[in-house]
Amino acid sequence: MKIRAAQGSDLDAIKTLLTESGLPASDVDTTLLEDFLVAENEVGKIVGSIGLERFGHSALVRSLVVAPSARNRRLSSTLLARAELTAQASGIRELWLLTTTAAGLFQRYGYTDADRSTAPRDVQGSAQFSNLCPASAACMRKVM
């Protein structure tokens, strides 16, 4: 499995993975891909992705997805760890996320439950926070 920076040509594959997994994809565009990572299998097919949406010294962890054929190989953990290293190296001090299905995974990596209203205003104004993720999604935070 190879983890690499996403490229514009990966957009359709990322959006397909997100859509097939029931995750929001409508706001993912080539601008956001600058801070996305993808996982490629042995034949070069994209089987996972994760993104960061930056807001000053904060970032939103988003679009963590792994294809069913690549699950149970710790790929989610690997993608998350790589995204966190990227965030830390670029001066991000705190990470925020919304999840309806993976709170347990994020808790294992040091994310704690947070009230949406405590997120920075620009994070709250993101499409993920303001209209794409349901109000029932768990809001989580990690200080780097």
N, C-alpha and C positions, 0 to 999 in steps of 0.2 A: 504494500500500500504506500502510495506516495502522497505527501501533503505539500501543496504549493499555493502560491498566491493566485487568486482567481484572475481571469482575463475576460475581456469583453466577449470573446467567443464562447465562454462558459455560461453566459446568462440564461439561455434557453434551458440548459440541463439543470441549472440550479432552480429555476422557477418550476420546472417539471417535478423535481424532487420535493420541493416545498408543497406544491399543490397536491401531489399524490399522498403526502403525509398529513394533509389537512391544515397546513400552516399558511399564514399570510404570505403572498408573493406579489401582490399588486404594486407595492411600492419599491420593489427591488429593481434597480436599473443599473446601467453601467457606471454611474457616479458612485453608487454605494459599493460596487464591486472592488473599488480601490482598497477597501478594508475587509475583504472576504478571503477566506482560505477554502480550498477544495481538497477532497481526497479522491485520488484516482486509483482504480484497481489495476491489476496486472496488464490489462489490455487497453488502458487509457480511458476507461469509462468513469465519469464522475459519479461517485457513490456516497458522497457526503459533503457538507458545507457548514460553515459558520461565518458570521459577520460581526463586525463592530460598527456601530454608528456613533461617531465622535461628537461630543459637545464640550468643548474646552477640556478640562481635566477629568471629565466623566465620559463614560461611553455606555451605550446600550449593546449588550450581547444579544444577537438576534440570529434567527434562521439557522439554528443548529439542527441539522437533519442528517440522517443516515438511511440509505436505501435498505429495505428489508433483507436483501441478499448479502449485505455487509454488516449486519447487526451481530451482537454477541462476540465482538472482536476488540472491544474497548476503543473503538473508533471515536465515539462521542467524547470520551475522556481525553483522547489524544488531540482531537480538534479543539476542545475547550482549553487544554493546557497550552497549546500553541497560540491560541488567540490571546490568552492571558499574558504570555510572554511578549507578544507583539504590543499589547496595550501598555504593559509596564515599561518596555523599552522606549515607548514614545511619550512617556510622561503622564499617562492616564493614572489617576489616583483612586478612582472608584468605578466599579462596574455595576450596572443595573440590568435587570431582565424581567420579562413576563413569561410565565409558562403555565400551561394547563395540564401538562403531562409529565414533566421531568423535574419536579421540585426535589425529589429524592437524590437525583444525580447531582444537582447543583449544591444541595446541602452537604453532600460528601466532599465537595471541593471548597467549602468555606463560605458559601452564600447563606445569608440569613434572611428571614422574612422581613419585609418592610412595608410600610403603608405607602401607597402610590403618591399620596400628598407630600411625602418627605423627599421625593426625587427632585433633583434640580428642575427649574422651570423649563429649560430647553429640552430636557429629557421628557418631561410631561407633555410637551408640545409635539413630540415626534408622532408620526403616523401610528406606530405600534401602540403607544400609550393612549393617544387621543381617539382612535377609532378602529384600528384593525384587530386588536386583542380584546377579548371580552372582559367585562368588569370582574368576572369570576376568576380570571387568571391570577395566579400567585405572583406577587411582586417581590423580587429578591435583590439583595445588594451585597457587594463584596468590596471591602476596602483593600486596596493593593498594598 
